[in-house]
Amino acid sequence: KGAKQAHLVCGAYHFYIPWRDPVKQANNFVANVKLQSGDFPPVLDVELNSLRPDKEIVRDIHTWLKLVENHYGKKPIIYTNEHFYFKFVKGHFDDYPLWIADYSSEHLQEYPHNTLYFWQHSKDGWVEGIKGRVDFNACLKSESEFEELLIR
């Protein structure tokens, strides 16, 4: 509630469901998420597979990304895991900012350094004041590159 007053960068992500209509998912996101200058661009969390053909999954992710990008005027960040990245993202969405959940540093060299902004390196972090484990992430870009990523 007080994130802006605490000078934290705010944002929103959409957990993508591959067996649901990407247009309805994108429309729901833009209808409910009001982003301001200084916020993160939208984040698309894609990590679920389905029984649909790979080509359809890629096509529908592209649909969601383009609709949301057109609305906010900024490329969304793609958040995904190692498996989903190599199967669906690599080679299809290489010009989008990337946030990778990969709990082994040995694979970091396999991701594109020009678009890899964030690395979720642990799901077992502990932060005072929060019950339970939390994800730990690192920004892999400079402060100026991070600032360029934000909505203006």
C-alpha positions as CSV (number, residue, x, y, z in Angstrom):
1,K,0.0,0.0,0.0
2,G,2.8,2.4,0.8
3,A,5.3,1.2,-1.8
4,K,5.4,4.5,-3.8
5,Q,5.9,6.5,-0.5
6,A,8.8,4.2,0.3
7,H,10.3,4.9,-3.1
8,L,9.9,1.3,-4.3
9,V,9.4,0.5,-8.0
10,C,5.9,-0.9,-8.4
11,G,4.4,-3.1,-11.1
12,A,2.1,-6.0,-11.9
13,Y,2.5,-9.4,-13.5
14,H,0.1,-11.7,-15.3
15,F,0.2,-15.4,-14.7
16,Y,-0.5,-16.7,-18.2
17,I,-2.8,-19.7,-18.7
18,P,-2.0,-21.3,-22.1
19,W,-5.4,-23.0,-22.5
20,R,-7.3,-19.7,-22.1
21,D,-7.9,-17.0,-24.7
22,P,-4.9,-14.7,-24.9
23,V,-7.0,-11.7,-26.0
24,K,-9.3,-12.1,-23.0
25,Q,-6.3,-12.4,-20.7
26,A,-4.6,-9.3,-22.1
27,N,-7.9,-7.3,-22.0
28,N,-8.4,-8.3,-18.3
29,F,-4.8,-7.2,-17.5
30,V,-5.1,-3.8,-19.1
31,A,-8.6,-3.2,-17.6
32,N,-7.3,-3.8,-14.1
33,V,-3.7,-2.6,-14.1
34,K,-3.0,1.1,-14.1
35,L,0.7,1.8,-14.5
36,Q,2.4,5.1,-13.9
37,S,5.6,6.7,-14.8
38,G,8.4,5.0,-12.8
39,D,6.6,1.6,-12.6
40,F,7.9,-1.6,-14.0
41,P,6.5,-2.5,-17.4
42,P,4.0,-5.3,-17.4
43,V,5.4,-8.7,-16.6
44,L,4.2,-11.9,-18.3
45,D,4.7,-14.9,-16.2
46,V,4.8,-17.9,-18.6
47,E,5.7,-21.2,-17.1
48,L,2.8,-23.6,-17.7
49,N,2.6,-25.9,-20.7
50,S,-0.5,-27.4,-22.1
51,L,-1.5,-30.2,-24.4
52,R,-1.8,-27.7,-27.3
53,P,0.8,-27.6,-30.1
54,D,3.9,-25.6,-29.4
55,K,3.2,-23.3,-32.4
56,E,-0.1,-22.3,-30.9
57,I,1.3,-21.6,-27.5
58,V,4.0,-19.3,-29.1
59,R,1.4,-17.6,-31.3
60,D,-0.9,-16.9,-28.3
61,I,1.9,-15.6,-26.1
62,H,2.8,-13.3,-29.0
63,T,-0.8,-12.1,-29.1
64,W,-0.8,-11.3,-25.4
65,L,2.5,-9.5,-25.6
66,K,1.6,-7.3,-28.5
67,L,-1.8,-6.3,-27.1
68,V,-0.3,-5.3,-23.8
69,E,2.7,-3.6,-25.4
70,N,0.4,-1.6,-27.6
71,H,-1.7,-0.5,-24.6
72,Y,1.2,0.6,-22.3
73,G,3.7,1.6,-25.1
74,K,6.4,-0.5,-23.5
75,K,7.6,-4.1,-24.1
76,P,6.5,-6.4,-21.3
77,I,9.1,-8.3,-19.4
78,I,8.9,-12.1,-19.8
79,Y,9.3,-14.0,-16.6
80,T,9.9,-17.7,-17.0
81,N,11.9,-20.7,-15.9
82,E,14.8,-22.5,-17.6
83,H,12.7,-25.3,-19.2
84,F,10.0,-22.9,-20.6
85,Y,12.6,-20.5,-21.9
86,F,14.4,-23.0,-24.0
87,K,11.2,-24.6,-25.3
88,F,9.0,-21.5,-26.0
89,V,10.8,-18.2,-25.5
90,K,14.3,-18.6,-27.1
91,G,14.2,-17.8,-30.8
92,H,10.6,-16.3,-30.6
93,F,10.8,-13.4,-28.1
94,D,14.5,-12.6,-28.1
95,D,13.9,-8.8,-28.1
96,Y,11.8,-8.8,-24.9
97,P,13.3,-8.1,-21.5
98,L,13.9,-11.4,-19.7
99,W,13.5,-12.4,-16.0
100,I,14.7,-15.9,-15.6
101,A,14.0,-18.3,-12.7
102,D,17.0,-20.6,-12.7
103,Y,18.4,-21.8,-9.5
104,S,21.7,-22.9,-10.9
105,S,24.3,-20.3,-11.9
106,E,25.9,-22.7,-14.3
107,H,23.2,-21.9,-17.0
108,L,23.4,-18.1,-16.8
109,Q,25.8,-17.9,-19.7
110,E,23.1,-19.5,-21.9
111,Y,20.7,-16.6,-21.7
112,P,21.0,-13.5,-23.8
113,H,23.0,-10.9,-21.8
114,N,21.5,-8.0,-23.8
115,T,18.0,-8.7,-22.6
116,L,18.5,-10.7,-19.4
117,Y,17.5,-8.1,-16.7
118,F,16.6,-10.2,-13.7
119,W,17.7,-13.6,-12.3
120,Q,15.6,-15.4,-9.7
121,H,18.3,-17.4,-8.1
122,S,16.5,-18.9,-5.1
123,K,13.0,-19.8,-3.9
124,D,14.1,-20.4,-0.4
125,G,15.0,-16.9,0.8
126,W,14.1,-15.5,4.2
127,V,13.2,-11.9,4.9
128,E,12.4,-10.5,8.3
129,G,8.7,-9.6,8.6
130,I,7.5,-12.1,6.1
131,K,6.2,-15.5,7.1
132,G,7.6,-18.4,5.0
133,R,10.2,-18.5,2.3
134,V,10.4,-16.0,-0.5
135,D,12.0,-15.8,-3.9
136,F,15.3,-14.0,-4.2
137,N,16.0,-12.1,-7.3
138,A,19.0,-10.0,-8.6
139,C,19.0,-7.2,-11.2
140,L,21.8,-8.0,-13.7
141,K,21.8,-4.5,-15.3
142,S,23.3,-1.2,-14.3
143,E,21.2,1.4,-12.5
144,S,20.8,3.4,-15.8
145,E,19.8,0.3,-17.7
146,F,17.3,-0.5,-15.0
147,E,15.9,3.0,-15.2
148,E,15.5,2.8,-19.0
149,L,13.4,-0.3,-18.5
150,L,10.7,1.6,-16.5
151,I,7.5,3.2,-17.8
152,R,8.0,6.9,-18.7
